[in-house]
Amino acid sequence: MTDKIKAGVRFHTNKIISLYRLFDTFIIALTLGMILHINLQEWNSNQTSWLLLIIICYHFFAELTDIHRFKRGTSLFQEIGGITSAWISGIIVLLVVDYFYPLIIIDYKKTFWYWVSIVPIELLSWHTIVRVMVNHARATGHNNRNVALVGATQLAREIESIILKEPSLGMKVYGYYDSRQPKQHDSRINIQDVNFCGDYEQLLKDANDDKIDTVYITLPMQAEKRITHIVDMLADTTLTVYFVPDLFLFNLLRAQWSNLHGIPIISIYDTPFYGIDGVFKRLFDLIVGSLILLLIALPMILIAILVKLDSRGPALFMQKRYGCNGENIVVWKFRSMTVCQDGADVPQAQKNDPRVTRLGQVLRRTSLDELPQFINVIQGRMSIVGPRPHAVSHNEFYRRQIKGYMLRHKVKPGITGWAQINGYRGETETLDKMEGRIEYDLEYIRNWSVLLDIKIIFLTIFKGFRSAKAY
């Protein structure tokens, strides 16, 4: 439930974001000027081009990784990874431009490499210092906020759990407030199990006595009159008030606020790959997929020959799967069985499966049978990272057994995925194992980022190719 709450609406402080961007830009520009001054070199149009290109690219990639959002609860590792990847991406773009239109002349090459090496150290240092100072201030009781939870509900307990688990949020639960007595079989919790402070009148009194700073209203959405009464009552205070919709009633995918001609709406089921994110995901697949295909072209030819020599049948096995939005696609694999089954009844491969060939056992355990799917990536049918595609017959079976199963098809299927590197690869002989795989697939969609894709690819190299469960 906590992941679903975190996947909801995110509040950002625009002034802090702007200052972060401004200071990063200042550090990048000042460092270049200082290095030129120390080396007794003049600033010319080439250095201006360096600076403009790398600042634009750095901030573009930084926006994709959200490093300037200054979100409470974001780990230092995530921030360091975001800064590093954004800076390296900016350097790569500059070097590509330099290849076609030389900007880094010989006399300035040493200056350039000094600059691109020193700046990330400075950026990481100042971001870390700010984070340490803020965390220290919160740990010593500064910049902390006392939170009142209005409504003795399970949702309030979830919010309290998040606050307790993440002290970097700078929040402390002061207590619960509710004017109703719990009834049997309702969603409210026992007030004896929490720090219950009183009814709504007590809430107003504590607010006027400056005992609380922030209020989270967690009453059910159908309690419109009571919510309106509380909001009107608190309008006479200086409290920060949030209404928390009971969103974990739904299996949220990329939940966010939007509006339709001024009418606020919340997305429940959505894909992360609309607009610029979709373009960037596709470019990532094309660039990385093409490079990988160049590297594996000869091994693929060798494997195809071995498959033909090992047993009768085609080297490639093609099977219909569900793609993005449930569309039928054809997925390519090296044939690892004596049969090429596709249709209404396709049994999953099991341990000591007689259909698997001798070479097929090796290919399946090492995932080498999946290599032709990089062609599917270039075709646009698949992505490098995403939920693994299942046979159509398996989809039709599990969609009736597992709630939210088809939501995994809001994105393109992938060669590797978050579920696979977390141990859900190969046979899923029980329903709970498939449920575990689906939960990881939906978690990937909810939390997608460029860094997460890179992380999954990196982890796949080290632990995703082999599995005792891959038969």
Buried (B, 14 or more C-beta within 10 A) or exposed (E): BEBBBBBBEEEEEEEEBEEBBEBBBEBBBEBBEEBBEEEEBEEEEBBEBBBEBBBEBBBBBBBBBBBBBBBBBBEBEBBBBBBBBBBBBBBEBBEEBBEEEEBBEEEBEEBBEBBBEBBBEBBBEBBBEBBEEBBEEBEEEEEBBBBBBBBBBBBBBBBBBBBEEBBBBBBBBBBBBBBBEBEEEEBBBEBEEBEBBBEBEBBBEBBEEEBBBBBBBBBBEEBEEBBEEBEEBBEEBEBBBBBBBBBBBBBBBBBEEEEEEEEEEBEEBBBBBEEEBBEBBBEBBBEBBEEBBEEBEEEBEEBBEBBEEBBEBEBBBBBBBBBBEEEEBEBBBBBBBBEEEBEEEBEEBEEEBEBBBEBBBBBBBEBBBBBBBBBBBBEBBBBBBBBBBBBBBBBEBBBEEBEBBBBBBBBBBBBBBBBBBBBBBBBBEEEEBBBBBBBBBBBBBBBBBBBBBBBBBEBBEEEBBEBEBBB
